Amino acid sequence: MPRRRAEPVTKLATHRAIEAVWRIESAKVIAHVARMVRDVGLAEELAQDALVSALEHWPDAGVPDNPGAWLMATAKNRALDRLRQEALHARKRQELGHDMDALEAHLVPDFVDALDAARADDIGDDLLRLVFTACHPVLSTDARVALTLRLLGGLTTDEIARAFLVPEPTIAQRIVRAKRTLSAAKVPFEVPQAEARAPRLASVLQVIYLIFNEGYSATAGDDWMRPALCEEALRLGRVLSGLVPDESEVHGLVALMEIQASRTHARTDAQGRPVLLLDQDRSRWDPLLIRRGLAALGAAHALGGASGPYALQAALAACHARAHRAEETDWAQIVALYDALAQVAPSPVVELNRAVAVGMAFGPAAGLEIVDALAGDATLANYHWLPSVRGDLLAKLGRLEEARSSSAPRR
């Protein structure tokens, strides 16, 4: 009887181990196989075949000493089998009657290239190719986000759907359409050349930050935050910074996410209600994430990227992180950073945030002047922070009736 109870527990533990290994290794496996077959959709199918094989064999045989290498070898063999069959069919159509030896001596170029790719072991380059492919501008933003979480995050369709609070079939359709779009557009599995690299990298960073922001300030559902998405975005950012260590804006984005994520535990009270930045208990901020963020910001500056949009936003976050108490915040420095950010990435939201900083540094009247200039901006018509900021500045000026009117919910 005890032995019967022990068996499912062991198998459950093995399945959990497989899930953990897949989450860590799947991107590497898909990336390497994609270089062999030159098709991201097919590469994922072959990687999934390797996962199924692990689910079939590991519960009885045990988890291998190097499970990542086992998955990689299995997926590569599946890819070679597939390419060998395609080569055979192609060759048979061209030269009926040739025996197998002649076929192996005259393999089609794609199969030869695939053999070279199978022998190569440059996982870093393969991962970078997969990053640029999943975030290709030919795809819609929603498709890029879903495909990135699927291929690079190792998340299941159900996990992605639950993270974004949308039906699972919707996410499944996005992923399928994204793969078809990449195939139809014949998007090459490659790292973009120098002239195309900057805009393509910007697309990658945008996708990662969108994932982070959805976790940091959820746009749907009852939860204020979804930490799992923040953690996934951070993981992707850290991986990317290792793949392209000379790109300052990658370090800038990582710095921004690390420092923002450090506040997670202080952003809600015991009842789950949001706590504004200046009211947060800073002893609850994560010092390790702050140190990592400041180190990444230092790397961005060392590469000459202090004026990049992500680096500037990270520098703003760092001003708050360095202040042990809210009243120690260097608001004049924050205003200067917002001035710089408004030059490289102008937007009404940046200007509104600058108004808050100006109000803190130089008095509420100065901040109110900026806010009032934004009142007619159509893009902020339904932005709830605009009346909130205006009401706060009016209250600080003692204009309480106007403050109540400004902060009242719009109908």
Summary of the structure (lengths in Angstrom):
residues: 411
radius of gyration: 25.9
end to end distance: 66.2
largest distance: 94.5
contacts: 1275
relative contact order: 0.06
helix: 75%
strand: 0%
